[in-house]
Amino acid sequence: MSERTALITGASAGLGLEFAEQLAAQGYNLFLIARRAERLEQIAADLRSRFAVTVNTCSADLADPQAPDDIALAVSNAGVSIDYLVNNAGSAGPDLLEDRDWSEQQAFLQLMMLSVAQLCHLFIPGMRERGFGRVINVSSVAARIAQAGGCNYGPTKTYLVALSEELALTLKGTGVNVSALCPGFTHTDFHEVAGMSEMKASTPRLLWYSADVVVREGLRACERGKPVYISGRLYRLLDPFLQSVWTRKLTRL
Ligand SMILES: NC(=O)c1ccc[n+]([C@@H]2O[C@H](COP(=O)([O-])OP(=O)(O)OC[C@H]3O[C@@H](n4cnc5c(N)ncnc54)[C@H](OP(=O)(O)O)[C@@H]3O)[C@@H](O)[C@H]2O)c1
């Protein structure tokens, strides 16, 4: 088992770092991706010493269309194959209507959707050939209901749910499981990076989950072959309401 390798994007903080720790604890070797090379190296050294696994790092900006090919080349140069893919890197992004720089919008779409599709395109065929693979695309509860706000974050996460469901159907019976993981509010750097610390401070504490719980639930859901998994008991209770036609009608009012 220990010769299996997990590739995790956005592994320098938050949920990605937690995925790295929990998969290393399961004996997976790691291939860690993010922009902050030095931080990745520190994390890699720590994980190697704590879990006795092989950890490779690759600094890449997934908003750059060249990044997935560069990552695939780094993986091939390291002589490993990817058995577990966690598409986790992401940010809140620009406001579609207010922020006027289109290149910034395009970079956001590249990071949130195209890079995920391309990493699936690059790594899933090998998993299918070998008869084993696990893929988690980190989506969000924001994918489950439209909200006013002018941003494009929720729609990019809705794409990840749709992509994961189709891939899961396509890969049924091949040994490759694909899951969209939909967390609600989670304690990570996400809100500070997006300049949303005040919003975080004013949101009720019961809506917030730890990265540990989100990742543990996500790994278990993927193992069980669930194509979409809402993480956090409270959000699982709320989800049927978010999905109902009546809630959608109400939000329009
Ligand atoms: N926290 C929440 O409440 C929440 C809820 C639902 C869904 N999510 C989703 O969970 C995922 C992880 O977010 P998080 O909460 O763990 O946030 P975080 O603590 O801010 O971590 C984000 C990670 O993504 C990486 N990243 C950002 N932009 C990147 C780029 N252009 N290229 C490569 N890596 C990039 C960052 O690394 P570098 O800065 O080093 O590149 C970092 O490792 C995201 O997809 C987010 O949308 C979060």
The ligand as an ORCA input file, in Angstrom:
! r2SCAN-3c Opt
* xyz 0 1
  N     -12.472     27.608      4.287
  C     -13.733     27.509      3.932
  O     -14.651     27.995      4.635
  C     -14.096     26.773      2.665
  C     -15.442     26.387      2.488
  C     -15.790     25.698      1.338
  C     -14.833     25.388      0.392
  N     -13.545     25.787      0.564
  C     -12.569     25.448     -0.483
  O     -11.523     24.715      0.100
  C     -10.359     24.821     -0.721
  C      -9.150     25.069      0.167
  O      -9.288     26.347      0.777
  P      -8.860     26.630      2.288
  O     -10.078     26.947      3.041
  O      -7.952     25.575      2.769
  O      -8.080     28.014      2.080
  P      -6.557     28.445      2.411
  O      -6.212     28.092      3.813
  O      -6.504     29.887      2.000
  O      -5.693     27.549      1.427
  C      -5.755     27.735      0.026
  C      -4.662     26.908     -0.626
  O      -4.776     27.071     -2.059
  C      -3.502     27.461     -2.586
  N      -3.703     28.315     -3.740
  C      -4.444     29.444     -3.835
  N      -4.331     29.981     -5.063
  C      -3.487     29.182     -5.754
  C      -2.941     29.216     -7.080
  N      -3.229     30.225     -7.922
  N      -2.122     28.215     -7.471
  C      -1.785     27.208     -6.608
  N      -2.257     27.132     -5.355
  C      -3.083     28.106     -4.940
  C      -2.810     28.203     -1.419
  O      -1.398     28.071     -1.530
  P      -0.397     29.232     -2.019
  O      -0.917     30.541     -1.517
  O       0.914     28.825     -1.403
  O      -0.392     29.114     -3.503
  C      -3.276     27.356     -0.226
  O      -2.446     26.234     -0.079
  C     -10.644     25.941     -1.721
  O     -10.931     25.383     -2.970
  C     -11.875     26.622     -1.143
  O     -12.664     27.217     -2.149
  C     -13.148     26.464      1.693
*
